Amino acid sequence: MLTLPYTHNAVAQKLNKRASITDLAKILNLSPSTISRALNGHADISEATKQRVWEVAKELNYQPNHLAAALRRGRSNMLGVIVPHINGHFFPSIMHGIETVASKAGFNVMICQSNEDVQREKNNIDALLNAQVEGILVSLARTTHDFQHFEKVRQQNIPLVFFDRMPEVSSVSGVVLDDHQGAYMAVRHLLEQGCRRIAHFAGPQHLNIYSNRHKGYLNALQAFGLPHDEQLMHFLPKLQQNAGEQAMRELLQLAEPPDAIFGSGDIPVAGALEVLHAQGIRVPQDIALAGFSNEPFTTLTTPKLTSVDQRGEQMGHSAVQLFLQMLKRSDNFAPHRVVLKPQLHIRESSMR
């Protein structure tokens, strides 16, 4: 029969920290290896000893350190993810897609937010590397203009996959939407509805997604033989509702106001809709609207907003699948980019 040097309550008060195998070994006067084998149900440990070890472990709220055990096997089974934010629907849907596929592959997911700040993004990279993740999936912060901080990931031969926002270079792997095509589809639809003065709410042009959407807008106008008008293009530092409201007010002051708005995001388009409602301007009869992201609120506005779906969950699936391919063929994996096809959801805001 085992004898304990302390009462369990006294031990718990004495520890005041997470109990370890070493703590259990001291309390039970057993070796750490015996404690480990008992906790893992080894046949060479008696049932009485196993039961006593588990009783004390439960009383002291012992939690196995799965990360340490995985590292001893040469694997952490951790996948790091960095997102700019978790506002709205898009990035949470990506994270859901990532977690679904990663979990099936036996990986736990560690999620960090850069909050659109490049320094936070750099700190996130360091934290994930210190946690010895087996791969990093990242979407760039809005304030990221250079990518040197990602070199340390590649130097450690850790798979690095970008998604949505990524450097426009051929030496990195990533998953993106065909943002150019999505914008082209939305603007072409507005043109097919008879719109000819289509304004554009553009995002920061150093980010690939917004520069490609802007190019799609311009190319659709060109395809219909229409020149682009600088007065109709508003470059918004942040795609927020108040930015859309302000841009819409300025556009309405033009001698020839627009007859349609295409936004690189849904939120500023919602801001434009508020201004149009307040001024008694009909949507879509006077000014048609189309956005990008297909946020859930687009089906709740009056009228419902036309928008391009970014396929966030599929993007998350594809990002993990690309990581798994890189992990499997780490020595001879060539950088690869997966391009998803956009889907245009046509609703009342653009149907004339």
N, C-alpha and C positions, 0 to 999 in steps of 0.2 A: 504494500500500500504506500502511495506517495505522501510525503509530508511537506507542507509548505512553510517557508520561513516567515511569511507575512500573511495577514488576513487579506482577502482580495480587495476590500475597500481601501485598506491602507496602501496596498500596492498601487491601486488606481490613482490615489491622491499623490503618491510618491512620484509616479511617472509623469503626470501632467502633460503628456505628449502621446503621439501615436505609438502604440506598442509595436515592438519589432520581435523577430524570432529570437534575437539575443535576450530581450527582456523576458520572454516566455521561458527561455532556457534557464535563466537565473532563478526565476520564481519556482520552477519545477525541479531544479537541481538535475537537469538533463543537458546533454550537449545540443548545440544549435542544429547539428545534422540530424539528431534524433527527433527534434521538434519538427524540422522540415519534412522528414519522412512520415511522421505521424500525421501532419496536416495534409500530406499528399496521399495518405492511405496505403503506404507501403506494407506489403505482406509480412515483412520481418519485424514489424512493431505490433505488440499485443493490443487486443481490442480495448483492454482496460486503460492502457497508456494513451491510446488514441482518444478515447472518450474524455480522459482527464485533461489532455492537451486542448481539446476543442472546448471544454467547459471553461477553462481559464481564458482561452483566446476570445471566446464570446463575451465573457464578463469584462474583459479589458478592451472590447471593441477592436480587436486585432483585424487588420485588413491586409491581405497579401499584396506585396508590391509586384504587380504583374509586369510593370515596366522593367524593373531590375531583373526579373526572371527572364524576360524576353531578351534583354541585352546580354545576359549570360549565354543565351543561345545564338547571339549574333544578330538578333532582330528586335526592333522596337515595336513593330506593327502599328506605328503611328504615322498618320498622314497630316501634314500641316496645310492650312488654308488661310490665305489673307484676302479679305474683301475690303473695298473702300468704305462700305457702310452696310447696315442692314435695314435701311429705310425702304419703304415701298414693298413691291412684290418680287422684283427681279432677282436681287441677290439672295433673298431667302429661298426662292425656288431653285436657284443654282445649288445652294447648300443642301437642300433636300435631295437633289439629284446626286450630289457628291456622296452624301452619307449613305444613301441607299446602295449604291454600287460598291463603295468602300467597305461597308459592313459585310456584304456578301463575300467579299474577297478576304475578310479576316482582319481588316484595318479599323482602328479607332481614329476619329477625326478631331484634330485640335484646331479651333477656329480663332483667328485674330482679326481685329478691325484696324485699318490704318486711319479711319476717320478723315480720309482725303488728304492726309498729311504725309509727306515723303519721309520726314524724320521718324514718325511712328512706324511707317512701313519698314525702315531700316532696323528699328528696334524689334519689330515683329520677326524679321529674318533672323536676327541674332537669337531671339528667344526660341524659335523653332529649331535652329541648329543646336542650341544647348540642350534641347529636349530630345535630340538625336532622332528626329523624324526621318522616315525613309524616303520622303518626297515632299515637295512643296508645290501647291497650286496657288496662283496669285493673279489678281486683277489689279492693275496699277491705280495708285491714288491720282487724284486730279492734279496735284502739285508735283508729280514725278516728271522730270524732264530728261534725266540721264539714268543709266541703268547699271552703274558700276557696282552698286551694292549687291547685285545678283551674281556677280562673278564668284564670290566666295562660296555660293551654293554649287556652282558648276565645278569649281576647283576641288570640292570635296566629293565630286562624282555623285551628287545627289540629284535624282530626276527633278527637273524644274519645268512645270507646265503653266503657261499663261492662259487665261480665259477672258473673253470679252475685250478688256483693255490690255493691249500688249504692244511691245516695240515692233515697229515696221521694219524688221530685219529678218533675213533668212536663216540666221544661225540659232534661232530658238524655236521651241515647239509650243503649240497653243491651239485653242479652240475658239473660234469666232463665229459670229453671224455674218452673213454677206450683207453688211450694212449698206453698201452702195446699192445693191439690188433692192433692198427693202425700201430705201428712200425713193429710188427710181419708180418702184411700183406705186407708192403712195402718191407721188407727184403726177405720174402718168394718169392715175385714176382721177385726180382733180382736173387735169387737162381734158380728159374724156368727158367730164361733166360740164365742160364749157368754160371752165375757169381759165383766165389768161394773165391775171396779175397776182401771181402766187408769192406771198411773202414767206420768208424762212426764218425760224428761230433756231439758230445754230449754236452748238456747244463749243467748248475750248478746242481749237483746231490742232493742238499738239497731241491730242488723244486720237488714236486711230479710228475709234468708232464715230466720232463727230466729224472728222475730216472726210471719212468715206461717205457719211450721210449727206454732207454738203456737196460732195462731188456727184452723188446720185441725183440730188436736186437740180444741179446745173446741167447735167447730161440729159435729164428728162426734158427740161426746157429747150435745150439745143435740138433734141430729137423732133420737137414740134415746131422748130424754126423760130423760136422766141428768144430774144436777147435777155440777158440777166440784168436786173436793175439793182444797183447798189443800195438804193433807198429802201428796197424791200427786204434786205438782208440784215438781220439783227444778230450779232454775235454775243451770246450771253455767257458771262463767266461762270454762272451757276444756273442750271435749268430748274429754277424755282418758280412758284406761282406768282409772286410779286414781280419777278422779272418779266414774265409773260404779260402781266397786266400793264406794266409800264411800256413795254414794246408795242402792245396793241393800241394804247392811247396815242403814242407817237405816230403809228401808221395811219390812224384815223385822221390825223391832222394834215396828211398829204393832199395835194391838189387832186391826185388820183389815188384814192385809197385802194388797198388790195381787195380782190374778190375771193381770196382763199388764203389760208395759213397752213403751212406744213412745219411742224415742230420736230426737232430731234429728240424730244421727250414729251410725254403726255402732260406732265405737271404744268409747264408754261402754257400749253394749249388750253388747259383748264382755266388758267388765269385769264387768257384771252376771252374765253367763253363768258366769264363773269363780267368783263367790261362790255362785251357785246349785249348781254342781257340787260345790263344797267342802262345802256344807251338806246335800247329798243331796236337794235339791229338784228335782223332775222338770220338764224343759222339753220340750214345752209343757203337759203334763198338769196341773201345779200352777201354773206361771207361764209364760205365752206371751211371746215376744219378737219385736219388729220394730224395724228401724233405718232409717237414711236415708243413702244414698250408694252402696250396692251395691259396697262395696269387694271386691276379689278374695278376701280371706280369709273372706268370708261363706259361701263354698261349701266351705270347708275345716274349719269348726268342727263340733262334734258337740253337738247337731244343727246342720244348716246354717241360717243366719239369713235370715229374711224381711227384705227391704229395698227401698227405693224407689231406682230408678236415676236419677241426675241428668243423664244424657246429656251427659257432658263433651265428647266429641269433636264432637258436633253443635253444642254451645254455642260451641266454638272456630270451627267453620265459619261459623256464623251471625254471630259477632262480626266476622270479617274481611269477610264479605259486606256487613254494615251499614257498616263503614268504607269499603269501596269505593264504596257508594252515596253516602255523604257526600262523598267525595273528588270524585266525578263531578259532584255537584250542590251544591257548597259554598255557592253564593249563595242558594239557595232551598230548603234541606233542612230540613224540620220535624222536631223531636225525635221519635224513634220507638222503641218498645219491642217487642222480639220475645219472645214467651212460648212456651216449649217445654212439651210435655205430658209429665208424669212417667210412669214405668212401674213398677208394683209387681211385684216378683219374690217370689212366695209359696213358702216353703220349710218344712222340718220344724219350725222353732222356733215356728211359730204355728198349725200344723195339728192341731187336736184331734180 
